[in-house]
Amino acid sequence: MGEPRIVIVGGGFGGLFTALNLEGAGKVTLISDQDHFLFAPMLYEYLSGEVEAWHIAPKYSELLDEQINVVKGTTNQILLSEQKVIVAGQPEPLVYDVLVLALGGTTNFHQVEGAERFSLPFRKLADADALRGRMVRALDRVAPDLPPQDVKLSLTFVVVGAGASGVELATKMADLLRDAFRRRSLPGEPRVLVIEMGERVVPGMGDEIRQIVQEALLESHVEVHTLTRVVRVTEKSLTVEHNGVETEIQTAAVVWVGGVRVNPLVDELDVPKTRNNLILVAKTLQVLPHENIFALGDIAFYPDATPTLAGTAQLAFQQADLAARNVRGWLKGNKLETRYFEELGEALSLGTERGAVLAAGKAFGGPLARQARFALYTGRLPTWHHRLRVGASWFFGGTEPRPLLPLGIKRNT
């Protein structure tokens, strides 16, 4: 018998870190629709220009051993009975002895009218580029002599969802826009709103860190609308409902971070699932009764994890080590391991000058927390050589934001 064929579907935290831990275990193939990994928790800093693309989105070819085969393409179908994975653009299906499912999720627009068509997602580098471009173009259209109230109407941006992603994105956008107003001598100020269906921001986090988040939202002049439902989105507006009253808001852009849904490919898999369509996995991460299939990250329901970890990169990051250990164990016929996953600590980016960190049960915010976040995430980058390069870049080159300059004008000119 030749080398075992291990196929990993998905190149996010779960897929990449599993692959890194499986070097030498067999013939490993990683399937991703991108040619690079994305350190998603720092996509907000990429939007603001505090980090560069190579810092948080290194190519797989730079991270993985050359013996690991990377297939770029969209996975169209997984044939469990035949142990094959069909990838768009590949002439033949990929045959596996062991399959690792780390597909991740997609933006959940909750079937709100116009949301998927007109609002911007925020999950990839291209999404951040598109949002930054939208912000610059909106600023460029504003005449310097426009009355302040008209400026605010023209520069109203809405973020849907007040979880960690929503508050990080909103504060970052607000700080960038206010800086642009100062540089361009525009009258008044921009308007950034966060729309949340629930009662409070960052649900699932403790009161101590929530207080820091709320203070940052105030400092960044972000309007928070809780107990508010999005009714529809159009090209230039958003309609919300609060206390039975609908209000239409003129918008320059709507960014949707109000939920994640399971990758549609999971819908087609005939495996045990929860009511929310998450794959039910054993404590070994196996998708029983298929002992040679493992699932982790956003698509899997793992029973032994702190509830607030569900759907986070932090959980996928931790599960990858267990997945790799158990793939190796299963191939050798060993008893497989289990593990209880706990919070490693929270680290939020709150605008371009502040952050919030929760570690060892203690929360703190401000500029020091921003620096602590950079230090924390340096240690979680994929490989030691990448961590070294990025850490040196941040230490010697700094992490200052990049202003929203008019199109055609370069920084420092």
Contacts in CASP RR format, 6 or more apart in sequence:
PFRMAT RR
TARGET T0000
AUTHOR 0000-0000-0000
METHOD contacts of the structure
MODEL  1
MGEPRIVIVGGGFGGLFTALNLEGAGKVTLISDQDHFLFAPMLYEYLSGE
VEAWHIAPKYSELLDEQINVVKGTTNQILLSEQKVIVAGQPEPLVYDVLV
LALGGTTNFHQVEGAERFSLPFRKLADADALRGRMVRALDRVAPDLPPQD
VKLSLTFVVVGAGASGVELATKMADLLRDAFRRRSLPGEPRVLVIEMGER
VVPGMGDEIRQIVQEALLESHVEVHTLTRVVRVTEKSLTVEHNGVETEIQ
TAAVVWVGGVRVNPLVDELDVPKTRNNLILVAKTLQVLPHENIFALGDIA
FYPDATPTLAGTAQLAFQQADLAARNVRGWLKGNKLETRYFEELGEALSL
GTERGAVLAAGKAFGGPLARQARFALYTGRLPTWHHRLRVGASWFFGGTE
PRPLLPLGIKRNT
3 26 0 8 1.000
3 27 0 8 1.000
4 25 0 8 1.000
4 26 0 8 1.000
4 27 0 8 1.000
4 97 0 8 1.000
4 98 0 8 1.000
4 331 0 8 1.000
5 26 0 8 1.000
5 27 0 8 1.000
5 29 0 8 1.000
5 94 0 8 1.000
5 95 0 8 1.000
5 96 0 8 1.000
5 97 0 8 1.000
5 98 0 8 1.000
6 22 0 8 1.000
6 25 0 8 1.000
6 26 0 8 1.000
6 27 0 8 1.000
6 28 0 8 1.000
6 29 0 8 1.000
6 96 0 8 1.000
6 97 0 8 1.000
6 98 0 8 1.000
6 99 0 8 1.000
6 100 0 8 1.000
6 327 0 8 1.000
7 29 0 8 1.000
7 31 0 8 1.000
7 85 0 8 1.000
7 94 0 8 1.000
7 96 0 8 1.000
7 98 0 8 1.000
7 99 0 8 1.000
7 100 0 8 1.000
8 15 0 8 1.000
8 18 0 8 1.000
8 19 0 8 1.000
8 22 0 8 1.000
8 28 0 8 1.000
8 29 0 8 1.000
8 30 0 8 1.000
8 31 0 8 1.000
8 100 0 8 1.000
8 102 0 8 1.000
9 31 0 8 1.000
9 75 0 8 1.000
9 78 0 8 1.000
9 85 0 8 1.000
9 99 0 8 1.000
9 100 0 8 1.000
9 101 0 8 1.000
9 102 0 8 1.000
9 103 0 8 1.000
10 30 0 8 1.000
10 31 0 8 1.000
10 32 0 8 1.000
10 75 0 8 1.000
10 101 0 8 1.000
10 102 0 8 1.000
10 103 0 8 1.000
10 104 0 8 1.000
11 19 0 8 1.000
11 30 0 8 1.000
11 31 0 8 1.000
11 32 0 8 1.000
11 34 0 8 1.000
11 37 0 8 1.000
11 60 0 8 1.000
11 102 0 8 1.000
12 32 0 8 1.000
12 37 0 8 1.000
12 38 0 8 1.000
12 40 0 8 1.000
12 102 0 8 1.000
12 104 0 8 1.000
12 316 0 8 1.000
13 40 0 8 1.000
13 102 0 8 1.000
13 297 0 8 1.000
13 313 0 8 1.000
13 316 0 8 1.000
13 317 0 8 1.000
13 320 0 8 1.000
14 102 0 8 1.000
14 296 0 8 1.000
14 297 0 8 1.000
14 316 0 8 1.000
14 317 0 8 1.000
14 319 0 8 1.000
14 320 0 8 1.000
14 323 0 8 1.000
15 30 0 8 1.000
15 100 0 8 1.000
15 102 0 8 1.000
15 296 0 8 1.000
15 316 0 8 1.000
15 320 0 8 1.000
16 30 0 8 1.000
16 37 0 8 1.000
16 60 0 8 1.000
16 63 0 8 1.000
16 64 0 8 1.000
16 320 0 8 1.000
16 382 0 8 1.000
17 316 0 8 1.000
17 317 0 8 1.000
17 320 0 8 1.000
17 321 0 8 1.000
17 324 0 8 1.000
17 382 0 8 1.000
18 100 0 8 1.000
18 102 0 8 1.000
18 296 0 8 1.000
18 320 0 8 1.000
18 323 0 8 1.000
18 324 0 8 1.000
18 327 0 8 1.000
19 28 0 8 1.000
19 30 0 8 1.000
19 64 0 8 1.000
19 68 0 8 1.000
20 63 0 8 1.000
20 64 0 8 1.000
20 320 0 8 1.000
20 324 0 8 1.000
20 382 0 8 1.000
20 383 0 8 1.000
21 320 0 8 1.000
21 321 0 8 1.000
21 323 0 8 1.000
21 324 0 8 1.000
21 325 0 8 1.000
22 28 0 8 1.000
22 68 0 8 1.000
22 324 0 8 1.000
22 327 0 8 1.000
22 328 0 8 1.000
23 64 0 8 1.000
23 65 0 8 1.000
23 67 0 8 1.000
23 68 0 8 1.000
24 65 0 8 1.000
24 67 0 8 1.000
25 324 0 8 1.000
25 327 0 8 1.000
25 328 0 8 1.000
25 331 0 8 1.000
26 331 0 8 1.000
27 69 0 8 1.000
28 67 0 8 1.000
28 68 0 8 1.000
28 69 0 8 1.000
29 68 0 8 1.000
29 69 0 8 1.000
29 70 0 8 1.000
29 71 0 8 1.000
29 94 0 8 1.000
30 60 0 8 1.000
30 64 0 8 1.000
30 68 0 8 1.000
30 69 0 8 1.000
30 70 0 8 1.000
30 71 0 8 1.000
31 71 0 8 1.000
31 73 0 8 1.000
31 75 0 8 1.000
31 85 0 8 1.000
31 87 0 8 1.000
31 94 0 8 1.000
32 60 0 8 1.000
32 70 0 8 1.000
32 71 0 8 1.000
32 72 0 8 1.000
32 73 0 8 1.000
33 72 0 8 1.000
33 73 0 8 1.000
33 74 0 8 1.000
33 75 0 8 1.000
34 72 0 8 1.000
34 124 0 8 1.000
35 59 0 8 1.000
35 60 0 8 1.000
35 61 0 8 1.000
35 70 0 8 1.000
35 72 0 8 1.000
36 57 0 8 1.000
36 58 0 8 1.000
36 59 0 8 1.000
36 60 0 8 1.000
36 125 0 8 1.000
37 57 0 8 1.000
37 58 0 8 1.000
37 59 0 8 1.000
37 60 0 8 1.000
37 63 0 8 1.000
37 382 0 8 1.000
38 56 0 8 1.000
38 57 0 8 1.000
38 124 0 8 1.000
38 125 0 8 1.000
39 55 0 8 1.000
39 56 0 8 1.000
39 57 0 8 1.000
39 377 0 8 1.000
39 380 0 8 1.000
39 381 0 8 1.000
39 382 0 8 1.000
40 123 0 8 1.000
40 313 0 8 1.000
41 313 0 8 1.000
41 347 0 8 1.000
41 377 0 8 1.000
42 51 0 8 1.000
42 55 0 8 1.000
42 56 0 8 1.000
42 349 0 8 1.000
42 377 0 8 1.000
43 56 0 8 1.000
43 122 0 8 1.000
43 123 0 8 1.000
43 124 0 8 1.000
43 125 0 8 1.000
43 127 0 8 1.000
43 128 0 8 1.000
44 168 0 8 1.000
44 169 0 8 1.000
44 172 0 8 1.000
44 349 0 8 1.000
45 51 0 8 1.000
45 56 0 8 1.000
45 172 0 8 1.000
45 349 0 8 1.000
45 399 0 8 1.000
46 52 0 8 1.000
46 53 0 8 1.000
46 55 0 8 1.000
46 56 0 8 1.000
46 57 0 8 1.000
46 125 0 8 1.000
46 128 0 8 1.000
47 128 0 8 1.000
47 131 0 8 1.000
47 132 0 8 1.000
47 169 0 8 1.000
47 172 0 8 1.000
47 173 0 8 1.000
47 176 0 8 1.000
48 172 0 8 1.000
48 175 0 8 1.000
48 176 0 8 1.000
48 351 0 8 1.000
48 352 0 8 1.000
48 401 0 8 1.000
48 402 0 8 1.000
49 401 0 8 1.000
49 402 0 8 1.000
50 352 0 8 1.000
50 399 0 8 1.000
50 400 0 8 1.000
50 401 0 8 1.000
50 402 0 8 1.000
51 394 0 8 1.000
51 399 0 8 1.000
52 393 0 8 1.000
53 125 0 8 1.000
55 390 0 8 1.000
55 393 0 8 1.000
55 394 0 8 1.000
57 125 0 8 1.000
58 382 0 8 1.000
58 386 0 8 1.000
60 70 0 8 1.000
61 70 0 8 1.000
62 386 0 8 1.000
63 382 0 8 1.000
63 383 0 8 1.000
63 386 0 8 1.000
64 70 0 8 1.000
71 87 0 8 1.000
71 90 0 8 1.000
71 94 0 8 1.000
73 87 0 8 1.000
73 88 0 8 1.000
73 89 0 8 1.000
73 90 0 8 1.000
74 87 0 8 1.000
74 88 0 8 1.000
75 85 0 8 1.000
75 86 0 8 1.000
75 87 0 8 1.000
75 88 0 8 1.000
75 103 0 8 1.000
75 265 0 8 1.000
76 86 0 8 1.000
76 87 0 8 1.000
76 88 0 8 1.000
77 85 0 8 1.000
77 86 0 8 1.000
77 265 0 8 1.000
77 268 0 8 1.000
78 84 0 8 1.000
78 85 0 8 1.000
78 86 0 8 1.000
78 99 0 8 1.000
78 101 0 8 1.000
78 265 0 8 1.000
78 268 0 8 1.000
78 269 0 8 1.000
79 85 0 8 1.000
79 86 0 8 1.000
79 93 0 8 1.000
80 269 0 8 1.000
80 270 0 8 1.000
80 271 0 8 1.000
80 290 0 8 1.000
80 293 0 8 1.000
82 93 0 8 1.000
83 95 0 8 1.000
83 96 0 8 1.000
83 97 0 8 1.000
83 99 0 8 1.000
83 292 0 8 1.000
84 93 0 8 1.000
84 94 0 8 1.000
84 95 0 8 1.000
84 96 0 8 1.000
85 93 0 8 1.000
85 94 0 8 1.000
85 96 0 8 1.000
85 99 0 8 1.000
86 93 0 8 1.000
86 94 0 8 1.000
87 93 0 8 1.000
87 94 0 8 1.000
96 292 0 8 1.000
97 292 0 8 1.000
97 331 0 8 1.000
98 292 0 8 1.000
98 293 0 8 1.000
98 294 0 8 1.000
98 327 0 8 1.000
98 330 0 8 1.000
98 331 0 8 1.000
99 290 0 8 1.000
99 292 0 8 1.000
99 293 0 8 1.000
99 294 0 8 1.000
100 293 0 8 1.000
100 294 0 8 1.000
100 295 0 8 1.000
100 296 0 8 1.000
100 323 0 8 1.000
100 327 0 8 1.000
101 266 0 8 1.000
101 279 0 8 1.000
101 287 0 8 1.000
101 293 0 8 1.000
101 294 0 8 1.000
101 295 0 8 1.000
101 296 0 8 1.000
101 299 0 8 1.000
101 300 0 8 1.000
102 295 0 8 1.000
102 296 0 8 1.000
102 297 0 8 1.000
102 299 0 8 1.000
102 316 0 8 1.000
102 320 0 8 1.000
102 323 0 8 1.000
103 263 0 8 1.000
103 265 0 8 1.000
103 266 0 8 1.000
103 298 0 8 1.000
103 299 0 8 1.000
104 262 0 8 1.000
104 263 0 8 1.000
104 297 0 8 1.000
104 298 0 8 1.000
104 299 0 8 1.000
104 316 0 8 1.000
105 260 0 8 1.000
105 261 0 8 1.000
105 262 0 8 1.000
105 263 0 8 1.000
105 298 0 8 1.000
105 299 0 8 1.000
106 123 0 8 1.000
106 260 0 8 1.000
106 261 0 8 1.000
106 262 0 8 1.000
106 263 0 8 1.000
106 264 0 8 1.000
107 116 0 8 1.000
107 121 0 8 1.000
107 123 0 8 1.000
107 256 0 8 1.000
107 257 0 8 1.000
107 258 0 8 1.000
107 259 0 8 1.000
107 260 0 8 1.000
107 261 0 8 1.000
108 258 0 8 1.000
108 259 0 8 1.000
108 260 0 8 1.000
108 261 0 8 1.000
109 115 0 8 1.000
109 116 0 8 1.000
109 119 0 8 1.000
109 256 0 8 1.000
110 258 0 8 1.000
110 259 0 8 1.000
112 230 0 8 1.000
112 231 0 8 1.000
112 232 0 8 1.000
112 233 0 8 1.000
113 231 0 8 1.000
113 232 0 8 1.000
113 233 0 8 1.000
114 232 0 8 1.000
114 233 0 8 1.000
114 234 0 8 1.000
115 160 0 8 1.000
115 230 0 8 1.000
115 232 0 8 1.000
115 233 0 8 1.000
115 254 0 8 1.000
115 256 0 8 1.000
117 233 0 8 1.000
118 233 0 8 1.000
118 234 0 8 1.000
118 235 0 8 1.000
118 254 0 8 1.000
119 160 0 8 1.000
119 233 0 8 1.000
119 253 0 8 1.000
119 254 0 8 1.000
119 255 0 8 1.000
119 256 0 8 1.000
120 127 0 8 1.000
120 130 0 8 1.000
120 131 0 8 1.000
120 134 0 8 1.000
120 253 0 8 1.000
120 254 0 8 1.000
120 255 0 8 1.000
120 256 0 8 1.000
121 127 0 8 1.000
121 255 0 8 1.000
121 256 0 8 1.000
121 257 0 8 1.000
122 128 0 8 1.000
122 131 0 8 1.000
122 165 0 8 1.000
122 169 0 8 1.000
122 255 0 8 1.000
122 256 0 8 1.000
122 257 0 8 1.000
131 173 0 8 1.000
131 253 0 8 1.000
131 255 0 8 1.000
132 404 0 8 1.000
134 252 0 8 1.000
134 253 0 8 1.000
135 157 0 8 1.000
135 173 0 8 1.000
135 176 0 8 1.000
135 177 0 8 1.000
135 180 0 8 1.000
135 252 0 8 1.000
135 253 0 8 1.000
135 404 0 8 1.000
136 404 0 8 1.000
136 405 0 8 1.000
136 406 0 8 1.000
136 407 0 8 1.000
137 407 0 8 1.000
138 154 0 8 1.000
138 155 0 8 1.000
138 157 0 8 1.000
138 252 0 8 1.000
138 253 0 8 1.000
139 155 0 8 1.000
139 177 0 8 1.000
139 180 0 8 1.000
139 184 0 8 1.000
139 186 0 8 1.000
139 404 0 8 1.000
139 406 0 8 1.000
140 406 0 8 1.000
140 407 0 8 1.000
141 154 0 8 1.000
142 151 0 8 1.000
142 154 0 8 1.000
142 155 0 8 1.000
142 184 0 8 1.000
142 186 0 8 1.000
144 184 0 8 1.000
144 185 0 8 1.000
144 186 0 8 1.000
144 187 0 8 1.000
146 154 0 8 1.000
146 186 0 8 1.000
146 187 0 8 1.000
147 187 0 8 1.000
148 187 0 8 1.000
148 188 0 8 1.000
148 189 0 8 1.000
151 186 0 8 1.000
151 187 0 8 1.000
151 188 0 8 1.000
151 189 0 8 1.000
151 190 0 8 1.000
152 188 0 8 1.000
152 189 0 8 1.000
152 190 0 8 1.000
152 191 0 8 1.000
153 250 0 8 1.000
154 252 0 8 1.000
155 177 0 8 1.000
155 190 0 8 1.000
155 191 0 8 1.000
155 252 0 8 1.000
156 190 0 8 1.000
156 191 0 8 1.000
156 192 0 8 1.000
156 193 0 8 1.000
156 249 0 8 1.000
156 250 0 8 1.000
156 251 0 8 1.000
156 252 0 8 1.000
157 173 0 8 1.000
157 177 0 8 1.000
157 190 0 8 1.000
157 191 0 8 1.000
157 192 0 8 1.000
157 193 0 8 1.000
157 251 0 8 1.000
157 252 0 8 1.000
157 253 0 8 1.000
157 254 0 8 1.000
157 255 0 8 1.000
158 192 0 8 1.000
158 193 0 8 1.000
158 194 0 8 1.000
158 195 0 8 1.000
158 238 0 8 1.000
158 249 0 8 1.000
158 251 0 8 1.000
158 253 0 8 1.000
158 254 0 8 1.000
158 255 0 8 1.000
159 166 0 8 1.000
159 169 0 8 1.000
159 170 0 8 1.000
159 173 0 8 1.000
159 192 0 8 1.000
159 193 0 8 1.000
159 194 0 8 1.000
159 195 0 8 1.000
159 254 0 8 1.000
159 255 0 8 1.000
159 257 0 8 1.000
160 194 0 8 1.000
160 195 0 8 1.000
160 230 0 8 1.000
160 254 0 8 1.000
160 255 0 8 1.000
160 256 0 8 1.000
160 257 0 8 1.000
160 258 0 8 1.000
161 194 0 8 1.000
161 195 0 8 1.000
161 196 0 8 1.000
161 197 0 8 1.000
161 256 0 8 1.000
161 257 0 8 1.000
161 258 0 8 1.000
161 259 0 8 1.000
162 194 0 8 1.000
162 195 0 8 1.000
162 196 0 8 1.000
162 198 0 8 1.000
162 200 0 8 1.000
162 201 0 8 1.000
162 202 0 8 1.000
162 203 0 8 1.000
162 224 0 8 1.000
162 226 0 8 1.000
163 196 0 8 1.000
163 201 0 8 1.000
163 202 0 8 1.000
163 203 0 8 1.000
163 257 0 8 1.000
163 258 0 8 1.000
164 202 0 8 1.000
164 205 0 8 1.000
164 346 0 8 1.000
164 348 0 8 1.000
165 257 0 8 1.000
165 258 0 8 1.000
166 194 0 8 1.000
166 257 0 8 1.000
166 258 0 8 1.000
167 194 0 8 1.000
167 201 0 8 1.000
167 202 0 8 1.000
167 213 0 8 1.000
167 216 0 8 1.000
167 217 0 8 1.000
167 222 0 8 1.000
167 348 0 8 1.000
167 350 0 8 1.000
168 348 0 8 1.000
168 349 0 8 1.000
168 350 0 8 1.000
168 351 0 8 1.000
169 255 0 8 1.000
169 257 0 8 1.000
170 192 0 8 1.000
170 193 0 8 1.000
170 194 0 8 1.000
170 217 0 8 1.000
170 220 0 8 1.000
170 222 0 8 1.000
171 216 0 8 1.000
171 217 0 8 1.000
171 220 0 8 1.000
171 222 0 8 1.000
171 349 0 8 1.000
171 350 0 8 1.000
171 351 0 8 1.000
171 354 0 8 1.000
172 349 0 8 1.000
172 351 0 8 1.000
172 352 0 8 1.000
173 192 0 8 1.000
173 255 0 8 1.000
174 190 0 8 1.000
174 192 0 8 1.000
174 220 0 8 1.000
174 221 0 8 1.000
174 222 0 8 1.000
174 351 0 8 1.000
175 220 0 8 1.000
175 351 0 8 1.000
175 352 0 8 1.000
175 353 0 8 1.000
175 401 0 8 1.000
176 352 0 8 1.000
176 401 0 8 1.000
176 403 0 8 1.000
176 404 0 8 1.000
177 190 0 8 1.000
177 192 0 8 1.000
177 404 0 8 1.000
178 189 0 8 1.000
178 190 0 8 1.000
178 220 0 8 1.000
178 221 0 8 1.000
179 352 0 8 1.000
179 401 0 8 1.000
179 403 0 8 1.000
179 404 0 8 1.000
180 186 0 8 1.000
180 190 0 8 1.000
180 403 0 8 1.000
180 404 0 8 1.000
181 188 0 8 1.000
181 189 0 8 1.000
181 190 0 8 1.000
183 403 0 8 1.000
183 405 0 8 1.000
184 406 0 8 1.000
189 221 0 8 1.000
191 223 0 8 1.000
192 220 0 8 1.000
192 221 0 8 1.000
192 222 0 8 1.000
192 223 0 8 1.000
193 222 0 8 1.000
193 223 0 8 1.000
193 224 0 8 1.000
193 225 0 8 1.000
193 249 0 8 1.000
194 201 0 8 1.000
194 217 0 8 1.000
194 222 0 8 1.000
194 223 0 8 1.000
194 224 0 8 1.000
194 225 0 8 1.000
195 225 0 8 1.000
195 228 0 8 1.000
195 230 0 8 1.000
195 238 0 8 1.000
195 240 0 8 1.000
196 224 0 8 1.000
196 225 0 8 1.000
196 226 0 8 1.000
196 227 0 8 1.000
196 228 0 8 1.000
197 226 0 8 1.000
197 227 0 8 1.000
197 228 0 8 1.000
197 229 0 8 1.000
198 226 0 8 1.000
198 227 0 8 1.000
199 226 0 8 1.000
199 227 0 8 1.000
200 210 0 8 1.000
200 226 0 8 1.000
201 210 0 8 1.000
201 213 0 8 1.000
201 214 0 8 1.000
201 217 0 8 1.000
201 224 0 8 1.000
201 226 0 8 1.000
202 209 0 8 1.000
202 210 0 8 1.000
202 213 0 8 1.000
204 308 0 8 1.000
205 213 0 8 1.000
205 308 0 8 1.000
205 346 0 8 1.000
205 358 0 8 1.000
206 358 0 8 1.000
208 358 0 8 1.000
208 362 0 8 1.000
208 363 0 8 1.000
209 346 0 8 1.000
209 348 0 8 1.000
209 356 0 8 1.000
209 358 0 8 1.000
209 363 0 8 1.000
212 350 0 8 1.000
212 355 0 8 1.000
212 356 0 8 1.000
212 363 0 8 1.000
212 364 0 8 1.000
212 365 0 8 1.000
212 366 0 8 1.000
212 369 0 8 1.000
213 348 0 8 1.000
213 350 0 8 1.000
213 356 0 8 1.000
214 224 0 8 1.000
216 350 0 8 1.000
216 351 0 8 1.000
216 354 0 8 1.000
216 355 0 8 1.000
216 356 0 8 1.000
216 366 0 8 1.000
217 224 0 8 1.000
217 350 0 8 1.000
219 354 0 8 1.000
220 350 0 8 1.000
220 351 0 8 1.000
225 240 0 8 1.000
225 242 0 8 1.000
227 242 0 8 1.000
227 243 0 8 1.000
228 240 0 8 1.000
228 241 0 8 1.000
228 242 0 8 1.000
229 240 0 8 1.000
229 241 0 8 1.000
229 242 0 8 1.000
230 238 0 8 1.000
230 239 0 8 1.000
230 240 0 8 1.000
231 239 0 8 1.000
231 240 0 8 1.000
231 241 0 8 1.000
231 246 0 8 1.000
232 238 0 8 1.000
232 239 0 8 1.000
233 239 0 8 1.000
233 254 0 8 1.000
236 250 0 8 1.000
236 251 0 8 1.000
237 248 0 8 1.000
237 249 0 8 1.000
237 250 0 8 1.000
237 251 0 8 1.000
238 248 0 8 1.000
238 249 0 8 1.000
238 251 0 8 1.000
238 254 0 8 1.000
239 246 0 8 1.000
239 247 0 8 1.000
239 248 0 8 1.000
239 249 0 8 1.000
240 246 0 8 1.000
240 247 0 8 1.000
240 249 0 8 1.000
241 247 0 8 1.000
260 298 0 8 1.000
260 311 0 8 1.000
261 277 0 8 1.000
262 276 0 8 1.000
262 277 0 8 1.000
262 278 0 8 1.000
262 298 0 8 1.000
262 299 0 8 1.000
263 298 0 8 1.000
263 299 0 8 1.000
266 273 0 8 1.000
266 277 0 8 1.000
266 278 0 8 1.000
266 279 0 8 1.000
266 299 0 8 1.000
267 277 0 8 1.000
269 279 0 8 1.000
271 279 0 8 1.000
271 280 0 8 1.000
271 287 0 8 1.000
271 290 0 8 1.000
271 293 0 8 1.000
272 279 0 8 1.000
272 280 0 8 1.000
272 287 0 8 1.000
272 288 0 8 1.000
273 279 0 8 1.000
273 280 0 8 1.000
274 280 0 8 1.000
274 301 0 8 1.000
276 301 0 8 1.000
278 299 0 8 1.000
278 300 0 8 1.000
278 301 0 8 1.000
279 287 0 8 1.000
279 295 0 8 1.000
279 299 0 8 1.000
279 300 0 8 1.000
279 301 0 8 1.000
280 287 0 8 1.000
280 300 0 8 1.000
280 301 0 8 1.000
281 287 0 8 1.000
281 288 0 8 1.000
281 294 0 8 1.000
281 295 0 8 1.000
281 296 0 8 1.000
281 300 0 8 1.000
281 301 0 8 1.000
281 302 0 8 1.000
282 288 0 8 1.000
283 302 0 8 1.000
283 303 0 8 1.000
283 304 0 8 1.000
283 338 0 8 1.000
283 339 0 8 1.000
284 294 0 8 1.000
284 322 0 8 1.000
284 326 0 8 1.000
284 336 0 8 1.000
284 337 0 8 1.000
284 338 0 8 1.000
285 294 0 8 1.000
285 295 0 8 1.000
285 296 0 8 1.000
285 300 0 8 1.000
285 302 0 8 1.000
285 319 0 8 1.000
285 322 0 8 1.000
285 323 0 8 1.000
285 326 0 8 1.000
286 293 0 8 1.000
286 294 0 8 1.000
286 326 0 8 1.000
286 330 0 8 1.000
286 336 0 8 1.000
287 293 0 8 1.000
287 294 0 8 1.000
287 295 0 8 1.000
291 330 0 8 1.000
292 330 0 8 1.000
294 323 0 8 1.000
294 326 0 8 1.000
294 327 0 8 1.000
296 302 0 8 1.000
296 316 0 8 1.000
296 319 0 8 1.000
296 320 0 8 1.000
296 322 0 8 1.000
296 323 0 8 1.000
297 311 0 8 1.000
297 315 0 8 1.000
297 316 0 8 1.000
297 319 0 8 1.000
298 311 0 8 1.000
298 316 0 8 1.000
300 319 0 8 1.000
301 310 0 8 1.000
302 315 0 8 1.000
302 319 0 8 1.000
302 341 0 8 1.000
304 338 0 8 1.000
304 339 0 8 1.000
304 340 0 8 1.000
304 341 0 8 1.000
305 315 0 8 1.000
305 340 0 8 1.000
305 341 0 8 1.000
305 342 0 8 1.000
306 341 0 8 1.000
306 342 0 8 1.000
306 343 0 8 1.000
308 343 0 8 1.000
309 315 0 8 1.000
309 341 0 8 1.000
309 342 0 8 1.000
309 343 0 8 1.000
314 343 0 8 1.000
314 344 0 8 1.000
314 345 0 8 1.000
315 341 0 8 1.000
317 380 0 8 1.000
318 339 0 8 1.000
318 341 0 8 1.000
318 344 0 8 1.000
319 341 0 8 1.000
322 337 0 8 1.000
322 338 0 8 1.000
322 339 0 8 1.000
325 337 0 8 1.000
326 336 0 8 1.000
326 337 0 8 1.000
329 336 0 8 1.000
330 336 0 8 1.000
343 358 0 8 1.000
345 357 0 8 1.000
345 358 0 8 1.000
345 359 0 8 1.000
346 356 0 8 1.000
346 357 0 8 1.000
346 358 0 8 1.000
346 359 0 8 1.000
346 363 0 8 1.000
347 355 0 8 1.000
347 356 0 8 1.000
347 357 0 8 1.000
347 358 0 8 1.000
347 369 0 8 1.000
347 372 0 8 1.000
347 373 0 8 1.000
347 376 0 8 1.000
347 377 0 8 1.000
348 355 0 8 1.000
348 356 0 8 1.000
348 357 0 8 1.000
348 373 0 8 1.000
349 355 0 8 1.000
349 370 0 8 1.000
349 373 0 8 1.000
350 356 0 8 1.000
350 365 0 8 1.000
350 366 0 8 1.000
350 370 0 8 1.000
352 401 0 8 1.000
353 366 0 8 1.000
353 367 0 8 1.000
353 370 0 8 1.000
354 365 0 8 1.000
354 366 0 8 1.000
354 367 0 8 1.000
354 369 0 8 1.000
354 370 0 8 1.000
355 365 0 8 1.000
355 366 0 8 1.000
355 367 0 8 1.000
355 369 0 8 1.000
355 370 0 8 1.000
355 373 0 8 1.000
356 363 0 8 1.000
356 364 0 8 1.000
356 365 0 8 1.000
356 366 0 8 1.000
356 369 0 8 1.000
357 363 0 8 1.000
357 364 0 8 1.000
357 365 0 8 1.000
357 369 0 8 1.000
357 372 0 8 1.000
357 373 0 8 1.000
357 376 0 8 1.000
374 394 0 8 1.000
374 399 0 8 1.000
378 387 0 8 1.000
378 390 0 8 1.000
378 391 0 8 1.000
378 394 0 8 1.000
379 387 0 8 1.000
381 387 0 8 1.000
381 390 0 8 1.000
402 411 0 8 1.000
403 411 0 8 1.000
405 411 0 8 1.000
END
